[in-house]
Amino acid sequence: MIKFIDSEKYSLKEICSKDVFGTRILAYFNTYSYEFDFMRFWVQLDENENPVAAISLIDGSMTLTCGEKADCDELSAFIKMIGFSSLQCDRRVMEKLGIKEALWGYVVRYESITDRAKYKLTLCEKTDYSDVYKLIKSADLLGVGEYLPWLSDVTHRVKKGTAKAALAMENGEPAACAMKLFVTDDAVLLGAVATDPNHRGKGLGGGLVTLLGNESVNEGKRTELLCKHDSIVDFYRSIGFTVVGEWAIAE
């Protein structure tokens, strides 16, 4: 049984504490709750009305997290009925849903504190989000829409403590960025790692990732990042990440 969340009757915390997709859903819920029309949430319940799956939908972008007892047949029918512009979830779950993936990659987890002494970073004291947007847009990263909606969402989540950006400067100009894209009490999803082409090869991206990763791990939070299967997964391994799963996107 799938229920639309329009009250505090159902808690998402337990079902969303299991993986990176739940981190995203719960961070959105902690930011917007059920009070905004553009942000919707559903929960799938078992016969005892315990949550076994959760779904978020914002501007057509859907995220799904599933427990072992989730009814994938019901979820598949529901998702296809609601519709989406993109759907992100565990790759194995995507296969169970019978939905064709358009892209897949690895979930990597930051499991060892990395010495930042080798990284020489000059951080921007007051982050200019237009600079962050320009960097991630030029890097052609996934899920980056138009500037004003992106700015409204990111700055609102930063104010709510469910996101954070870091911007590195070189010779007085923005050179690289990384973000805690989604933050909950227990977990962090890192991303939006981008370096200006004129400043690549200096370790700026790696430095920012380890800066945010060290901070998150020291806070006792499970810290993860998504990278494409044909991207620099070996690089992330070299700075303290371990592959713990796979993600997929359908469009």
C-alpha positions as CSV (number, residue, x, y, z in Angstrom):
1,M,0.0,0.0,0.0
2,I,1.4,3.4,-1.0
3,K,0.4,6.5,0.9
4,F,0.9,10.1,0.0
5,I,2.5,12.0,2.9
6,D,0.4,15.0,3.9
7,S,0.8,14.8,7.7
8,E,3.2,13.7,10.4
9,K,1.6,10.3,10.6
10,Y,4.4,8.5,8.7
11,S,8.1,8.9,9.6
12,L,10.7,8.6,6.8
13,K,13.7,8.5,9.1
14,E,14.1,4.7,9.5
15,I,13.4,3.7,5.9
16,C,15.6,6.5,4.6
17,S,18.6,5.7,6.8
18,K,19.6,2.7,4.8
19,D,21.2,4.1,1.6
20,V,22.3,7.1,-0.4
21,F,18.9,7.4,-2.1
22,G,17.2,7.6,1.3
23,T,19.7,10.4,2.3
24,R,18.5,12.4,-0.6
25,I,14.8,11.8,0.1
26,L,15.1,12.6,3.9
27,A,17.2,15.7,3.3
28,Y,14.5,17.0,1.0
29,F,11.8,16.1,3.5
30,N,13.6,17.8,6.3
31,T,13.9,20.9,4.2
32,Y,10.4,21.1,2.7
33,S,8.3,18.7,4.7
34,Y,4.9,18.1,3.1
35,E,3.9,21.8,2.9
36,F,5.0,22.7,-0.7
37,D,3.1,21.6,-3.8
38,F,6.3,21.2,-5.9
39,M,7.7,18.7,-3.5
40,R,5.8,15.4,-3.0
41,F,6.6,12.3,-0.9
42,W,5.1,8.9,-0.7
43,V,5.7,5.9,1.5
44,Q,5.0,2.2,0.8
45,L,3.7,0.3,3.9
46,D,3.7,-3.5,4.6
47,E,0.8,-5.3,6.1
48,N,1.7,-4.0,9.6
49,E,1.9,-0.4,8.2
50,N,5.6,-0.3,8.6
51,P,7.4,1.8,5.9
52,V,9.3,-0.4,3.4
53,A,9.9,2.1,0.6
54,A,9.9,5.9,0.1
55,I,9.6,8.1,-2.9
56,S,10.3,11.8,-3.5
57,L,9.4,13.9,-6.5
58,I,10.6,17.4,-7.3
59,D,10.0,19.0,-10.7
60,G,9.8,15.6,-12.3
61,S,12.9,14.3,-10.6
62,M,12.0,11.1,-8.7
63,T,14.1,9.3,-6.1
64,L,13.3,5.9,-4.6
65,T,14.7,3.9,-1.7
66,C,13.6,0.4,-0.9
67,G,13.8,-2.0,2.0
68,E,14.0,-5.8,1.6
69,K,10.2,-6.2,2.0
70,A,9.3,-3.6,-0.6
71,D,6.7,-4.7,-3.2
72,C,8.4,-3.8,-6.4
73,D,5.5,-4.8,-8.6
74,E,3.3,-2.2,-6.8
75,L,6.1,0.4,-6.9
76,S,6.6,-0.2,-10.6
77,A,2.9,0.3,-11.4
78,F,2.7,3.4,-9.2
79,I,5.8,5.0,-10.6
80,K,4.7,4.5,-14.2
81,M,1.3,5.9,-13.3
82,I,2.7,9.1,-11.6
83,G,5.4,9.6,-14.3
84,F,8.8,11.2,-14.0
85,S,11.4,13.0,-16.1
86,S,14.1,11.1,-14.3
87,L,14.1,8.3,-11.7
88,Q,17.1,7.4,-9.5
89,C,17.5,4.4,-7.3
90,D,19.6,1.3,-6.6
91,R,20.5,-0.4,-9.9
92,R,19.2,-3.8,-8.7
93,V,15.9,-2.2,-7.7
94,M,15.6,-0.5,-11.2
95,E,15.9,-4.0,-12.7
96,K,13.2,-5.4,-10.4
97,L,11.0,-2.5,-11.4
98,G,11.3,-3.5,-15.0
99,I,12.3,0.0,-16.0
100,K,15.2,0.5,-18.5
101,E,18.1,2.4,-17.1
102,A,19.6,5.2,-19.1
103,L,22.8,5.6,-17.0
104,W,24.4,3.8,-14.1
105,G,27.4,4.1,-11.9
106,Y,28.9,3.4,-8.5
107,V,28.0,4.4,-5.0
108,V,31.3,5.1,-3.2
109,R,31.7,5.6,0.6
110,Y,34.3,7.7,2.3
111,E,35.7,5.3,5.0
112,S,39.1,6.7,5.9
113,I,40.3,10.1,6.9
114,T,42.7,11.6,4.3
115,D,45.6,13.8,5.2
116,R,44.7,17.2,3.7
117,A,48.2,18.6,4.2
118,K,49.1,17.9,0.6
119,Y,46.2,20.0,-0.7
120,K,46.8,23.7,-0.7
121,L,43.3,25.2,-0.8
122,T,42.3,28.8,-0.6
123,L,38.6,28.7,0.3
124,C,36.2,31.4,-0.5
125,E,35.0,32.8,2.8
126,K,31.6,33.7,1.5
127,T,30.4,31.3,-1.2
128,D,29.0,33.0,-4.4
129,Y,26.5,30.4,-5.6
130,S,26.6,31.8,-9.1
131,D,30.3,30.8,-9.3
132,V,29.4,27.3,-8.0
133,Y,26.7,27.0,-10.6
134,K,29.0,28.1,-13.5
135,L,31.6,25.5,-12.5
136,I,29.2,22.6,-12.2
137,K,27.3,23.6,-15.3
138,S,30.5,23.8,-17.3
139,A,31.4,20.3,-16.1
140,D,28.1,19.0,-17.5
141,L,27.2,17.3,-14.2
142,L,23.9,15.4,-13.9
143,G,20.8,16.9,-12.5
144,V,21.8,20.6,-12.9
145,G,18.8,22.5,-14.2
146,E,18.2,26.2,-14.8
147,Y,20.0,28.7,-12.6
148,L,17.1,30.3,-10.7
149,P,15.4,27.1,-9.6
150,W,18.7,25.5,-8.7
151,L,19.7,28.6,-6.7
152,S,16.4,28.8,-4.9
153,D,16.6,25.1,-3.9
154,V,20.3,25.0,-2.9
155,T,20.3,28.2,-0.9
156,H,17.1,27.2,0.9
157,R,18.6,23.8,1.9
158,V,21.9,25.5,3.0
159,K,19.8,27.7,5.3
160,K,18.1,24.6,6.6
161,G,21.4,22.8,7.2
162,T,20.7,20.1,4.6
163,A,23.3,21.2,2.1
164,K,26.7,22.9,2.1
165,A,29.0,24.2,-0.6
166,A,32.8,24.8,-0.7
167,L,34.5,26.9,-3.3
168,A,38.3,27.0,-3.9
169,M,40.0,30.1,-5.3
170,E,43.1,30.5,-7.3
171,N,44.6,33.9,-8.1
172,G,41.5,35.5,-7.0
173,E,39.1,33.6,-9.2
174,P,36.8,30.6,-8.6
175,A,38.7,27.4,-9.5
176,A,36.9,24.4,-8.1
177,C,33.8,23.5,-6.1
178,A,32.3,20.6,-4.2
179,M,29.1,20.2,-2.1
180,K,27.4,18.3,0.6
181,L,24.5,17.9,-1.7
182,F,22.2,16.3,0.9
183,V,22.7,16.2,4.7
184,T,20.7,14.4,7.4
185,D,21.4,13.6,11.0
186,D,23.1,10.4,10.0
187,A,24.5,10.7,6.5
188,V,25.9,13.0,3.8
189,L,25.8,12.7,0.0
190,L,28.7,14.5,-1.6
191,G,28.8,15.8,-5.1
192,A,28.9,18.7,-7.5
193,V,32.7,18.3,-7.8
194,A,34.0,20.5,-10.6
195,T,37.2,22.2,-11.5
196,D,37.7,25.0,-14.0
197,P,39.8,23.6,-17.0
198,N,42.4,26.3,-16.4
199,H,43.0,25.0,-12.9
200,R,42.9,21.2,-13.3
201,G,45.8,19.0,-12.2
202,K,46.4,20.9,-8.9
203,G,44.4,18.6,-6.7
204,L,41.7,21.2,-5.9
205,G,38.7,18.9,-6.5
206,G,40.3,16.1,-4.4
207,G,41.1,18.6,-1.7
208,L,37.6,19.9,-1.5
209,V,36.1,16.4,-1.4
210,T,38.4,15.3,1.4
211,L,37.7,18.6,3.3
212,L,34.0,17.8,3.2
213,G,34.5,14.1,3.7
214,N,36.7,14.5,6.7
215,E,34.3,16.9,8.2
216,S,31.3,14.6,7.7
217,V,33.1,11.4,9.0
218,N,34.3,13.3,12.0
219,E,30.7,14.1,12.7
220,G,29.9,10.4,12.7
221,K,27.9,10.5,9.4
222,R,27.9,7.9,6.7
223,T,29.4,9.8,3.8
224,E,28.9,8.8,0.2
225,L,29.2,10.0,-3.4
226,L,27.9,8.9,-6.8
227,C,30.1,8.6,-9.8
228,K,29.5,7.2,-13.3
229,H,30.8,3.8,-14.1
230,D,33.2,5.1,-16.8
231,S,34.4,8.0,-14.6
232,I,37.2,8.4,-12.1
233,V,36.2,5.8,-9.6
234,D,39.8,4.8,-9.2
235,F,40.6,8.4,-8.2
236,Y,38.0,8.3,-5.5
237,R,39.4,5.0,-4.2
238,S,42.8,6.7,-4.0
239,I,41.5,9.4,-1.6
240,G,39.7,7.1,0.8
241,F,36.5,5.9,-0.9
242,T,35.2,2.3,-1.3
243,V,32.7,1.1,-3.8
244,V,29.6,-0.1,-1.8
245,G,26.9,-0.3,-4.5
246,E,25.5,0.8,-7.8
247,W,23.0,3.4,-8.8
248,A,20.9,3.8,-12.0
249,I,18.9,6.6,-13.6
250,A,15.9,6.1,-16.0
251,E,14.6,8.9,-18.2
